[in-house]
Amino acid sequence: MGAFVMRRLTTKLALVVVAGAVLASTVLVSAPPAGAVVAGSVAISGPASANVGTNVQFTVSYSCSGDEDCLNVSIDVTYVGMDPVGAQSFSVGTISSGTVGQVFVSGRFPNTTANGSTGIATAQMSMSNASGTSDSASVTAVNVTPTSLGVNVSGPANADIGTNFDITVDYWCSGTDDCQDVVIDVSPAVMNAVSSTSFSIGTVATGTSGTLTVTMVFPPGTSHGSVGTATASGTTSSGSDGSDSHWVSAVDSTTPRAGVDVGGPDHEVSGVDIPFQIVYSCGSQGSCLDMVVTVSFTTLVGTGTTSWNIGTVPAGGSGLLNTTGRFPPGTPYGTYGYVTATVDISNGFDASDTWAIWCSDTTGNTTTTTTTTTIPPMAGFNGYKSRSAAVVPIGDSVDWRFDTNSIGSLEADGLMWTDEFEPELAPAQIYTGMWSPSTVQAHFEMKRSGGWQNIGTFDGNSAAWYVLPAGVRAIRVSYSDLSASTVPLSFNVTDPHRVTTQAIRPDRDGNWYTAPKSVGNCGDWTSVNAGSATYRSSVSVITPAARPDPRVWSESSNLRPTDDISFLVRMANHSSAQLPLVNPFISVLLPTEVEFVTTETLSAGVSPTVTVTNDYAGTGRTLVRFEVIGSRFPGEWSDFRIRAKVSMGVPPGWHPVQVLSGTNSTTHDVECYSSKATDNYDQDQDGDTAEQLCAGNASFDVVEAALTTATMWVQGDPTLPHLDWATLAAPTVACPDSGGYTNYPCVAQTKSLGSADFRLEIYNAGNVDLEELAFYNTLPFVGDTGVTEVLSGTLRRSEWRPALQSPLIITQAPPGAEVVIEYSVEPNSCRPELSSGGAFPAGCIDDWGPPPTDLRQVQAVRVRAFGGAARWRGGEAIVIEYDMDASHGSPFGGEIGWTSLGYTSVRSDNGLALPPSEPRKTGIMIKRPNNGIGSFVWLDANRSGTQDPGEPGINGVQVELYRSDGSLARTTFTADLQGDPTKPGYYFFGDVPAGDYYVRFGPPKPGWNAMLPNQGGDDSIDSDGAIATLETPVLNLGPDEFELDWDMAYFVPSGPVECPDEAEVYDPTANPSDRREVNDRLPCPS
């Protein structure tokens, strides 16, 4: 028998053999992957020519290949003959191995650049864990008067939501030649088009123009104040294109609108008060809240009240205010002054108006005829009412303030104000206030169920609070000056009167009402000679409640698919709440555009219960829910962070995210501080999907990005654990796992004749359509190298070779992908798409085609997809599975077989090829067997019956292992030892259950014979199969025993079987593809 291990395989296993039994062995485990390789690649491309003075865009494509990620990557672009425009340096950060991406830069030829000059843009890629790389692109300057298409977009500045409006697009052609094949497309954002947006104009003669109209609408639900954009892009085949945009603000037609008109005389002399009247109003769209009227003067000097807090004005309501101003003494004749009144409201559109008046003072003006205007004396007053709060909970109080002062040139007679309170408000106390001159008497009265009752008469020197009896319905205050019924012109309340009212339920008349409820209140001022005025205000009576105010912010911007994104989530009880928020929760049903990663608690002292539910309620979205046991008091909040990744294929634009908050506690009322939203998916998990929860909203923006990523997974024997790829020991952290498959930083394990399956996943991770995908995968073999040009000189360090058992299976592909799989049996197969040009690799063999009959010979696979009109959309994937096994086994253990792939694709929009990329390699280790049977099958060239130097091993011989009872245990084929093509003819059965076995070798076909066994007297180099049966004797195999010297020899008889004179000389050591196998017909032996 042959000395299988000792002669050929001493590098890994030292065996002490006594009488055919393995007494002891020492296993030298493979060293960690040495010389881990990483390489970055950058390519820059742009137009072949560009007009001077115009921006030129360059596309910088980058990729990372090798065993590690590219760290601290930066890209810098410099120019020769051109000026940079905008950012030219980009801190990309970490690029995962196998990832391809792009950035865009712009340069410009100076206006003085000569026609035909060359500009060069150079992109430099730097990284901290590998040397940098660079690429350049050249552009030719064009300095002529070009043909260009001009576009201008116009339209209204504002448009009502839900109402159609027109956008006008003007276009024209300028330059030497006509604009040919003109197409104009109008793209709306935020608003929708309700008419055609694409126009094929054809030829536009130079110097001519045209106009198009596109009808738009803001869809219902658009937020008031949202800005829509209409962008018109015009293209022409004979010159430069044009584009323009117009912005329109969305107007909610139901939004309240304030109004104001200012009136007064046309002219007046200097130094005297001039009366002006301000009429404020609220339109029919709805009540105007928190109205404030202010007056400002230009040239004039204000001498009266200039600010009024009106409060709530109902729809259609109005009021009159009076004020005074004057021209300063000495104002020249004819000088104009202006009075401007501005009305501000909190829930709609403000208003303003201006009145012009000129000075008719002729003092010192001897060239102007003096005109004297006599204005009759006028009495007037200002009355003003305000509230201390716009919202009052039931049981709480609100104060009403009353201000009064005289205006005009005549004393007001019988001046008084009256306030009759609504039944929901119960007056509790009154504050007298102070005024000047203090000699004026204020007479306070109250009305209960009967007539008016006296409270008291007070002067203006001091103020005091008086508690009111129950049942007061109204308060009245009248003013007099000593015995006179008039008040002086200088009368002014300096410390306002106040009435404190309590919100009650049921109301004063015993009626129950539903809160919240808006309760109006009117103050009526009257004077015998100055008229009357009513000032209305209102308060919202609410039930005491907690007021959740959830918030969410996107902490990231300018995102690309696969980028990290974080959301700051705030659970808050607003400061306006009356009650604590008990056991609050806040939840986010993450949009489909992001993939959940983890959460963080940012607020100290908070220990929330965090629940993460994937595919919540069948939505395909992840629900993240924070719940806190305890209370959030008014004004308190807790912050949390959700980390996620932008999903592959997310289109450019803004994407919304919403949080919902509340409590499942029934111990108190809850009223949302701001927005509400329907709990469609029962995020509070109370079974009610029709209720409204408190809501907060935000959005995040995603930019255009061409990105691809690929991953090779591996699965070995399912009974063997994955190992750390550097130490080949149990990993310190869990290995990546995808249905039993793993990859970096782990390797799978298999055993003799065990499975060694791979799965390739390749994604268009960006949001740009791609095409012409091509990837190449070289299967493991001893001496293999990287696949792409940048790694082709780097050893992959494979130590054994698994074998393909069946054709590759496409388990996932987009419809119409047109995936084509081809196979090669050559280790140096051609891979032209992975090179910058020319044949690659050098000396490659182009034998790509259908799967060969013997799939074990396959050494590489090529996959092409998305040819012709097919498009690879963002987020789409191709998944391909490999059925491979360790059919040759290994008597050693610890060897790793590494595989990697290189791939590239092309942008569909501009035809630019993305740079080739090679993800980090993926490995599978064959473990040391517990025992084994194996040896060598060779061609006995000199027919001596013994193995002589130079006699070649024979691959492809079927070898079967039988139990002693004649039942088949296993089958394999002879092959290169551990994938080493210099060592053909070996077989091995490992991890065999203890027992009695014999080996049967495949029969020779006509032309070959089996050699007699046991020739030469040296058991280590003879043949062991019987001539008649091709079977060895029965042998016993126990645990940790290795029978590695059961050989078989074939020889060619001296007489010819077929001997044509022209037959070629047979060399059994020729290239593997030409090597004859046992069943081949042979020419005459030499």
Number of C-alpha atoms within 10 A of each C-alpha: 25 23 21 20 22 17 10 10 14 12 10 17 18 16 17 13 17 9 6 15 17 17 13 12 15 11 13 14 16 16 12 12 16 9 11 15 20 22 23 28 21 25 23 26 21 19 13 11 16 20 22 22 18 13 16 20 16 19 19 27 24 24 28 29 31 28 24 21 22 26 19 14 21 17 22 17 23 16 18 13 17 22 17 18 13 9 12 17 15 15 11 16 13 15 21 20 25 30 23 30 22 19 18 15 23 20 25 22 27 15 11 9 19 15 13 13 15 18 21 15 25 19 27 21 24 22 20 12 16 14 11 17 16 17 17 18 19 19 22 19 24 19 18 12 11 15 21 23 27 19 24 19 22 17 17 13 11 15 22 18 24 18 13 15 19 18 19 18 25 17 21 20 28 20 16 15 17 21 28 20 15 21 17 24 17 23 16 19 14 16 23 17 21 13 11 12 17 15 13 12 15 13 16 21 16 18 13 12 15 12 12 14 18 18 15 23 21 27 17 12 9 17 15 16 14 16 19 22 18 26 20 24 22 26 22 23 13 17 20 16 20 19 18 17 17 20 18 21 20 24 21 21 14 13 17 22 23 31 18 22 18 21 17 15 14 12 18 22 25 22 15 14 21 24 20 17 16 23 16 25 23 28 19 16 17 19 22 29 22 18 23 18 22 16 21 16 17 13 16 22 18 19 15 21 16 17 17 18 17 24 23 26 26 21 17 14 17 18 16 17 21 20 22 21 24 22 27 16 12 14 20 19 18 15 14 18 19 17 24 18 24 22 25 21 23 14 16 19 17 19 19 18 16 16 17 16 20 22 22 22 24 20 15 10 11 8 7 11 8 12 10 11 10 7 10 7 9 14 18 24 26 19 24 23 25 23 21 14 13 17 20 20 20 20 15 16 20 21 20 22 18 21 19 21 23 23 27 21 16 18 23 28 22 17 26 20 21 19 23 17 19 16 20 25 26 22 29 18 18 21 18 25 23 21 25 17 19 17 17 24 21 23 18 20 18 24 17 14 9 9 8 14 13 11 17 13 14 20 21 20 13 12 16 11 14 14 12 16 11 11 16 21 19 18 22 22 22 19 24 20 18 12 8 12 17 20 24 20 18 13 22 23 19 15 18 20 23 22 23 21 20 19 25 20 20 14 15 18 10 11 10 12 12 10 14 17 14 15 17 17 19 16 22 18 24 20 19 14 16 21 14 17 19 19 22 22 24 22 22 18 24 19 21 20 19 28 27 35 26 28 21 23 18 19 12 14 13 13 19 27 27 20 15 16 21 20 21 17 25 22 27 27 30 24 17 14 22 20 20 23 28 22 15 23 25 27 24 23 22 22 19 16 19 23 20 23 12 12 17 12 18 14 12 8 8 14 12 16 11 17 12 17 14 17 12 17 13 9 13 12 20 21 21 22 21 21 20 19 13 12 14 22 19 20 15 14 17 18 17 19 19 19 17 20 18 22 22 25 24 24 21 18 14 13 16 13 21 20 25 29 28 29 22 12 12 8 9 13 16 25 19 21 19 13 15 17 16 16 19 12 17 16 25 20 10 9 11 14 14 12 13 16 24 25 25 22 15 15 15 18 16 21 16 18 23 23 28 27 24 27 22 26 25 28 26 28 21 14 9 13 16 31 22 20 23 17 14 21 12 14 16 8 9 12 20 16 14 11 7 15 20 25 25 21 20 26 28 32 27 27 28 25 23 21 22 28 24 23 20 19 16 20 21 27 28 30 24 22 21 28 25 23 24 23 26 26 23 25 21 28 26 22 15 22 22 26 30 29 20 19 19 14 12 17 15 30 21 25 22 28 31 28 25 22 19 13 18 19 13 16 12 13 17 15 10 13 21 15 17 14 20 18 24 24 24 19 18 20 25 22 23 18 24 24 16 11 8 9 16 20 18 10 10 15 17 15 13 17 13 12 18 14 8 12 17 19 20 21 22 22 21 22 16 19 22 21 18 10 10 18 23 29 19 24 20 18 21 19 17 19 19 18 16 23 23 26 26 29 32 27 31 25 23 23 24 29 27 27 27 27 28 25 29 22 25 20 18 18 10 8 12 16 19 27 25 30 32 35 26 29 25 27 30 33 27 29 23 22 23 19 21 24 23 26 22 30 28 24 25 23 21 12 18 15 24 29 28 15 6 10 15 21 23 27 24 23 22 16 22 18 24 19 17 17 9 10 10 15 16 14 18 19 20 24 30 23 25 25 21 16 15 13 17 23 24 26 30 27 29 23 22 21 13 14 12 14 22 22 26 20 22 18 19 17 13 13 21 19 17 26 25 22 21 18 16 14 10 12 19 20 24 27 30 25 25 18 14 9 12 19 20 21 14 13 15 15 19 18 14 17 23 26 23 26 23 27 30 35 27 22 20 21 15 11 10 13 16 13 12 10 8 7 12 12 11 15 13 17 16 11 10 16 9 11 14 19 15 21 15 13 14 22 18 20 19 9
